[in-house]
Amino acid sequence: MAHAVGAVTWRNNIGRYYGPKAQEVREFMLNPDNYTLQPSSINRAQGAGFRQTYLPPALPDFTKPGR
């Protein structure tokens, strides 16, 4: 199975701002609409081709309410 949007890409651009174990991240990972069936060898090769790694969690921005 593969993510329609790369998990690392989504996490680096969106998910890292929610904080560890956030409900929004969990919902993304558990949503079956975010996946497509794909052989694991192809999925791994495509993932390696992105040359991305997880960025560290973002620091909270206390200047914006609700964040």
Residue frames as a rotation matrix with the C-alpha (Angstrom) as fourth column:
MET 1
0.580 0.815 0.000 0.00
0.815 -0.580 0.000 0.00
0.000 0.000 -1.000 0.00
ALA 2
-0.605 -0.754 0.254 1.15
0.766 -0.638 -0.071 3.50
0.216 0.152 0.965 -0.76
HIS 3
-0.122 0.514 -0.849 0.04
0.490 -0.712 -0.502 6.94
-0.863 -0.477 -0.165 0.33
ALA 4
0.564 0.380 0.733 -1.60
0.825 -0.304 -0.477 9.03
0.042 0.874 -0.485 -2.39
VAL 5
0.690 -0.486 0.536 0.32
-0.415 -0.873 -0.258 11.94
0.594 -0.045 -0.803 -0.87
GLY 6
-0.070 -0.810 -0.582 3.68
0.220 0.557 -0.801 10.82
0.973 -0.184 0.140 0.49
ALA 7
0.683 0.349 -0.642 3.61
0.654 0.101 0.750 10.37
0.326 -0.932 -0.159 4.27
VAL 8
-0.207 -0.839 -0.504 6.93
0.925 -0.336 0.180 12.20
-0.320 -0.429 0.845 4.70
THR 9
-0.736 -0.015 0.677 5.79
0.412 -0.804 0.430 15.05
0.538 0.595 0.597 2.43
TRP 10
0.290 0.934 0.206 2.50
0.256 -0.283 0.924 15.43
0.922 -0.216 -0.321 4.30
ARG 11
0.584 -0.087 -0.807 4.15
0.811 0.113 0.575 15.25
0.041 -0.990 0.137 7.69
ASN 12
-0.479 -0.860 -0.178 6.86
0.854 -0.503 0.130 17.79
-0.201 -0.090 0.975 6.81
ASN 13
-0.784 0.173 0.597 4.42
0.227 -0.814 0.535 20.27
0.578 0.555 0.598 5.25
ILE 14
0.044 0.924 0.381 1.38
-0.397 -0.334 0.855 19.84
0.917 -0.188 0.352 7.49
GLY 15
0.619 0.387 -0.683 1.58
0.284 0.701 0.654 17.20
0.732 -0.599 0.323 10.21
ARG 16
-0.287 -0.837 -0.465 4.66
0.786 0.071 -0.614 18.47
0.547 -0.542 0.638 12.04
TYR 17
-0.702 0.058 0.709 2.77
-0.224 -0.964 -0.143 21.59
0.676 -0.259 0.690 13.12
TYR 18
0.372 0.928 -0.017 0.14
-0.343 0.154 0.927 19.64
0.863 -0.339 0.376 15.07
GLY 19
-0.031 -0.455 0.890 2.55
-0.999 -0.005 -0.037 18.16
0.021 -0.890 -0.455 17.61
PRO 20
-0.878 -0.415 -0.238 3.34
-0.413 0.909 -0.062 14.61
0.242 0.044 -0.969 18.65
LYS 21
-0.842 0.538 -0.036 0.50
0.528 0.809 -0.259 12.09
-0.110 -0.237 -0.965 18.64
ALA 22
-0.720 0.591 -0.365 -1.97
-0.519 -0.807 -0.282 14.69
-0.461 -0.014 0.887 17.35
GLN 23
-0.013 0.839 0.544 -5.44
0.121 0.541 -0.832 13.56
-0.993 0.055 -0.108 16.35
GLU 24
0.626 0.248 -0.739 -5.06
-0.609 -0.436 -0.663 15.18
-0.487 0.865 -0.122 12.89
VAL 25
-0.360 -0.835 -0.417 -1.99
-0.933 0.323 0.159 13.08
0.002 0.446 -0.895 12.13
ARG 26
-0.720 0.158 0.676 -3.71
-0.122 0.930 -0.347 9.94
-0.683 -0.332 -0.650 13.32
GLU 27
0.367 0.930 -0.018 -6.74
-0.099 0.020 -0.995 10.69
-0.925 0.367 0.100 11.13
PHE 28
0.328 -0.330 -0.885 -4.48
-0.933 -0.258 -0.250 11.13
-0.146 0.908 -0.393 8.09
MET 29
-0.692 -0.720 -0.044 -2.72
-0.721 0.687 0.094 7.83
-0.037 0.096 -0.995 8.71
LEU 30
-0.693 0.466 0.551 -5.94
0.092 0.815 -0.573 5.88
-0.715 -0.346 -0.607 9.35
ASN 31
0.201 0.798 -0.568 -7.96
-0.573 -0.375 -0.729 7.32
-0.795 0.472 0.382 6.45
PRO 32
0.014 -0.202 0.979 -8.24
0.475 0.863 0.171 4.60
-0.880 0.463 0.108 3.77
ASP 33
0.912 0.354 0.208 -8.81
0.353 -0.419 -0.836 7.27
-0.209 0.836 -0.507 1.09
ASN 34
0.613 -0.754 -0.237 -5.16
-0.707 -0.657 0.262 8.30
-0.353 0.007 -0.935 1.54
TYR 35
-0.277 -0.726 0.629 -3.91
-0.347 0.686 0.639 4.91
-0.896 -0.041 -0.442 0.32
THR 36
0.487 0.339 -0.805 -3.63
-0.870 0.264 -0.415 3.09
0.072 0.903 0.424 -2.99
LEU 37
0.778 -0.215 0.590 -2.76
0.025 0.950 0.313 -0.56
-0.628 -0.229 0.744 -3.49
GLN 38
0.626 -0.683 -0.375 0.79
-0.679 -0.241 -0.693 -0.96
0.383 0.689 -0.615 -4.72
PRO 39
0.683 -0.457 -0.569 3.44
0.472 0.871 -0.133 -3.68
0.557 -0.178 0.811 -4.44
SER 40
0.863 -0.331 -0.381 5.84
0.251 -0.373 0.893 -2.95
-0.438 -0.867 -0.239 -1.59
SER 41
-0.063 -0.958 0.281 8.91
0.857 0.092 0.506 -3.02
-0.511 0.272 0.815 -3.85
ILE 42
-0.096 0.101 0.990 7.51
0.764 -0.630 0.139 -0.24
0.638 0.770 -0.017 -6.05
ASN 43
0.871 0.481 0.105 6.39
0.279 -0.658 0.699 1.75
0.405 -0.579 -0.707 -3.01
ARG 44
0.591 -0.720 -0.364 9.85
0.483 -0.045 0.874 1.55
-0.646 -0.693 0.321 -1.42
ALA 45
-0.293 -0.728 0.620 11.60
0.943 -0.112 0.313 2.50
-0.158 0.677 0.719 -4.65
GLN 46
0.193 0.436 0.879 9.35
0.572 -0.778 0.260 5.51
0.797 0.453 -0.400 -5.17
GLY 47
0.962 0.178 -0.205 9.75
0.265 -0.450 0.853 6.60
0.060 -0.875 -0.481 -1.55
ALA 48
0.226 -0.959 -0.170 13.53
0.693 0.035 0.720 6.42
-0.685 -0.281 0.672 -1.79
GLY 49
-0.223 -0.294 0.929 13.41
0.941 -0.314 0.127 8.45
0.255 0.903 0.347 -4.99
PHE 50
0.760 0.566 0.320 11.86
0.450 -0.813 0.369 11.41
0.469 -0.137 -0.873 -3.15
ARG 51
-0.278 -0.957 -0.076 15.07
0.642 -0.127 -0.756 11.82
0.715 -0.259 0.650 -1.13
GLN 52
0.136 0.407 0.903 13.13
-0.488 -0.766 0.419 13.24
0.862 -0.498 0.095 1.81
THR 53
-0.618 -0.222 -0.754 13.58
0.540 0.577 -0.612 12.69
0.571 -0.786 -0.237 5.52
TYR 54
0.478 0.825 -0.302 11.32
0.776 -0.236 0.585 13.64
0.411 -0.513 -0.753 8.40
LEU 55
-0.261 -0.461 0.848 11.91
-0.065 -0.868 -0.492 17.15
0.963 -0.184 0.197 9.71
PRO 56
-0.877 -0.039 -0.479 11.86
0.463 0.202 -0.863 17.67
0.130 -0.979 -0.159 13.48
PRO 57
0.135 0.975 -0.177 8.56
0.991 -0.128 0.048 18.77
0.024 -0.182 -0.983 15.03
ALA 58
-0.125 -0.100 0.987 7.85
0.339 -0.939 -0.052 22.46
0.932 0.328 0.152 14.59
LEU 59
-0.887 -0.167 -0.431 8.14
0.462 -0.304 -0.833 24.69
0.008 -0.938 0.346 17.61
PRO 60
0.088 0.990 -0.110 4.81
0.982 -0.105 -0.156 26.07
-0.166 -0.095 -0.982 18.81
ASP 61
-0.675 -0.186 0.714 3.94
0.409 -0.899 0.154 29.54
0.613 0.396 0.683 17.55
PHE 62
-0.384 0.507 -0.772 2.49
0.883 -0.043 -0.468 31.33
-0.270 -0.861 -0.431 20.56
THR 63
-0.878 0.058 -0.476 1.73
-0.125 -0.986 0.111 34.45
-0.462 0.157 0.873 18.51
LYS 64
-0.602 0.703 -0.379 -1.23
-0.518 0.017 0.855 32.74
0.607 0.711 0.354 16.78
PRO 65
-0.290 0.566 0.772 -4.25
-0.864 0.191 -0.465 31.77
-0.410 -0.802 0.434 18.90
GLY 66
0.691 0.684 0.235 -5.35
-0.571 0.715 -0.402 28.17
-0.443 0.144 0.885 18.64
ARG 67
0.617 -0.535 -0.577 -2.04
-0.401 0.417 -0.816 26.88
0.677 0.735 0.043 17.40
